Amino acid sequence: MLSYQHAYHAANLADVHKHAVLAWVLDYLCQKPKPLTYIETHAGRGLYNLAAPEAAKTGEAAQALAKTVDWFDASHPYARQLSLTRAAHGASAYPGSPLIAAQLLRPGDRMHLAELHPQEFAALTYTLSPFDAHIHQRDGTAMALSVTPPDPRRGLCLIDPSYEVKDDYDSMPVLISRLHRKWAVGGIILWYPLLEGGAYRPMLRLLTEMFPDGLRHEVRFPPASDGHRMLGSGLFILNPPYGLDTQTSALTALYARIAPQD
């Protein structure tokens, strides 16, 4: 979706959920002395300035940071990535998922990122210039299918569409099914928003039927503003690594502190 720009929503409560899980999974995978491939279908710009007008306009980052400031100790992979990013780019910097991955991957690992938006693609290319990343200005679905099964075969794919196109809810199970057929050993993380009206529910029912061993994790939080339709964040994960269920349970407890009261 060329109109969507994540700078308005970077570091919000959904990002904290997604990035905390992503950082933990990649850190876990990188502890084993085997190379891996990281694939991302909707990369964005990779680095965000939370003092920029876009972040100030929505206030989502400020709200999230105020609520989560004491959630992660310094040893957590997500906290380490925040510290690395701020040390390199300033106190108001926030890493998108491509930068989190780039900072965690090792020599010998490979990275494929897709971003269609011309300005976001240019910013991503600049941000990741110090790293060995293959950045594709093309549709993320086509890119992911074209590079799978990857070399190295061990790895992870993050799928993070904007869902501004309603067809995304129908196309995601098809994409994940095709990726899994080509790359059965690959880990896949699909992010989705919990929205008023439940547009995501048929997609999740189908994914659960197709992949009963998948890990589904959802958290809820107060809307960012009056009339804001996003009430939470969800992840559907294929081939989850050992111990991830414990991590997601810890996140459930953290988000329960701020969950809206019925």
C-alpha positions in Angstrom: 0.0 0.0 0.0 1.9 3.1 -1.2 -0.1 5.5 0.9 0.8 3.9 4.2 3.7 5.3 6.2 4.6 3.7 9.5 6.3 6.8 10.9 2.9 7.9 12.3 2.6 4.6 14.3 6.2 3.6 15.0 6.9 2.5 18.6 3.2 2.2 19.5 1.9 -0.6 21.7 1.5 -2.9 18.7 5.1 -2.3 17.7 6.3 -3.1 21.2 4.4 -6.5 21.0 5.7 -7.4 17.5 9.3 -6.2 18.1 9.7 -7.8 21.5 8.7 -11.2 20.0 10.8 -10.6 16.8 13.9 -9.6 18.8 13.6 -12.6 21.1 13.1 -15.1 18.2 16.1 -13.8 16.2 18.3 -13.7 19.3 17.3 -17.3 20.0 18.1 -18.4 16.4 21.4 -16.6 16.4 22.6 -18.4 19.5 23.1 -21.6 17.4 26.2 -21.7 15.2 24.3 -22.2 12.0 23.6 -19.5 9.4 20.1 -18.3 8.8 18.0 -16.2 6.4 15.7 -13.4 7.4 12.9 -12.3 5.1 10.5 -9.3 5.5 7.7 -8.5 3.2 6.7 -5.0 4.3 9.9 -3.5 5.6 9.2 0.3 5.9 12.1 2.6 6.5 13.9 0.7 9.2 14.6 3.7 11.5 12.2 6.2 13.0 12.6 9.5 14.8 10.1 9.7 17.6 10.6 13.5 17.8 9.4 13.9 14.2 6.1 15.6 13.4 4.6 12.3 12.3 5.1 10.7 15.7 3.9 13.9 17.5 0.7 14.0 15.4 -0.6 10.7 16.6 1.1 10.6 20.1 1.1 6.8 19.9 4.8 6.4 20.6 4.8 8.7 23.6 1.8 6.9 25.1 3.4 3.5 24.5 6.8 4.5 25.9 5.2 5.9 29.0 3.3 2.6 29.6 6.2 0.2 28.8 9.2 2.1 30.2 9.8 -0.5 33.0 8.7 -3.6 31.1 12.0 -5.0 29.9 15.3 -5.3 31.7 18.5 -4.5 30.0 19.3 -8.1 29.1 16.1 -8.6 27.0 16.8 -8.7 23.3 14.3 -6.0 22.6 15.8 -3.7 25.2 19.3 -4.3 23.8 18.2 -3.3 20.3 16.6 -0.1 21.6 19.9 0.7 23.4 22.0 0.0 20.4 19.8 2.1 18.1 19.8 5.1 20.5 23.5 4.9 21.0 24.1 5.0 17.2 21.3 7.4 16.2 20.2 9.5 19.2 17.8 9.3 22.1 14.7 9.8 20.0 15.6 7.0 17.5 13.5 3.8 17.3 14.4 0.7 15.3 12.0 -0.8 12.8 12.0 -4.6 12.4 14.6 -4.5 9.5 17.1 -2.6 11.8 16.4 -4.9 14.7 17.1 -7.9 12.5 20.2 -6.3 10.9 21.7 -5.6 14.3 21.1 -9.2 15.5 22.2 -11.1 12.4 25.8 -12.3 12.1 28.3 -12.6 9.2 27.1 -15.4 7.1 23.4 -14.8 7.7 21.3 -13.3 4.8 18.6 -10.8 4.7 15.9 -10.0 2.1 13.7 -7.0 2.6 10.9 -5.7 0.4 9.5 -2.1 0.4 7.4 -0.6 -2.5 7.1 3.0 -1.3 9.8 5.1 -3.1 10.6 7.3 -0.1 10.5 4.5 2.4 12.7 2.3 0.1 15.3 5.1 -0.2 15.3 5.6 3.6 15.6 1.9 4.2 18.5 1.6 1.8 20.3 4.4 3.5 19.7 3.1 7.0 20.9 -0.4 6.2 23.8 0.6 4.1 26.3 -0.5 6.8 24.8 -4.0 6.7 24.7 -6.8 4.2 21.1 -6.7 3.2 19.3 -7.4 -0.1 16.7 -4.7 -0.4 14.0 -5.2 -3.1 11.7 -2.4 -4.3 8.9 -4.8 -5.2 5.8 -6.4 -3.9 6.7 -8.2 -0.7 4.6 -11.3 -1.4 6.3 -11.8 -4.8 9.7 -11.2 -3.2 9.1 -13.8 -0.4 7.9 -16.4 -2.8 10.8 -15.8 -5.2 13.6 -16.2 -2.5 12.1 -19.3 -0.8 13.3 -21.8 -0.1 16.3 -19.6 0.8 19.9 -20.4 1.2 20.6 -20.8 4.1 17.3 -22.7 4.6 17.1 -22.1 8.3 15.4 -18.8 9.1 12.5 -16.6 9.6 10.0 -14.6 7.6 8.1 -11.6 9.1 4.9 -10.6 7.3 3.5 -7.3 8.5 1.0 -5.7 6.0 -0.8 -2.5 6.8 -4.2 -4.1 6.3 -5.4 -0.9 4.6 -6.3 -3.1 1.7 -9.1 -5.4 2.9 -7.9 -8.2 0.5 -4.9 -8.6 2.9 -7.1 -10.6 5.2 -7.9 -13.0 2.4 -4.4 -13.1 0.9 -2.4 -13.8 4.0 -3.5 -17.4 4.5 -2.8 -18.1 0.8 0.7 -16.5 1.1 1.5 -18.4 4.3 0.3 -21.7 2.8 2.4 -21.2 -0.3 5.5 -20.2 1.7 5.1 -23.2 4.0 4.8 -25.6 1.1 8.1 -24.3 -0.4 9.8 -23.8 3.0 8.5 -26.2 5.6 11.3 -25.6 8.0 11.0 -21.8 8.0 9.7 -19.8 10.8 6.9 -17.4 9.8 5.5 -14.6 11.9 2.3 -12.8 10.7 1.3 -9.6 12.5 -2.3 -8.5 12.5 -4.3 -5.7 14.3 -7.2 -6.4 16.6 -9.8 -4.0 15.2 -13.3 -3.1 16.1 -15.6 -5.2 13.9 -13.3 -8.2 14.0 -12.2 -8.1 10.3 -9.2 -10.3 11.3 -11.3 -13.2 12.8 -12.1 -15.1 9.6 -8.4 -15.0 8.6 -7.4 -16.4 12.1 -10.0 -19.1 11.9 -8.7 -20.3 8.6 -5.0 -20.1 9.7 -5.8 -22.1 12.8 -7.6 -24.7 10.8 -4.7 -24.9 8.3 -2.0 -24.9 10.9 -3.3 -26.2 14.2 0.3 -26.3 15.6 0.8 -22.6 15.0 1.2 -20.3 18.0 -1.4 -17.5 18.2 -0.7 -14.7 20.6 -2.8 -11.6 21.1 -2.6 -8.6 23.5 -5.1 -5.9 24.1 -4.6 -2.3 25.1 -6.6 1.0 25.3 -7.2 2.8 22.0 -4.6 5.5 21.3 -7.3 8.1 21.0 -11.1 8.5 20.9 -12.4 6.8 17.8 -9.2 4.8 17.3 -10.2 1.3 16.0 -7.2 -0.7 17.0 -7.8 -2.4 20.3 -4.9 -4.8 20.3 -2.2 -6.7 18.5 -1.9 -10.3 17.3 0.8 -12.6 16.0 0.4 -16.0 14.3 3.6 -17.9 14.3 4.5 -21.1 12.4 7.4 -23.2 13.6 7.8 -21.2 16.9 11.1 -21.8 18.6 11.4 -23.6 21.9 10.6 -21.3 24.8 8.6 -18.7 22.9 5.4 -19.7 24.6 7.0 -18.7 27.9 8.0 -15.3 26.4 4.6 -14.6 25.1 3.0 -15.5 28.4 5.3 -12.9 30.0 4.0 -10.4 27.5 0.4 -11.3 28.2 1.1 -10.5 31.9 2.7 -7.1 31.0 -0.1 -6.0 28.7 -2.7 -7.1 31.3 -1.4 -4.1 33.4 -2.8 -1.7 30.8 -5.6 -3.7 29.3 -9.0 -1.9 29.1 -11.4 -2.8 31.9 -14.7 -4.3 30.7 
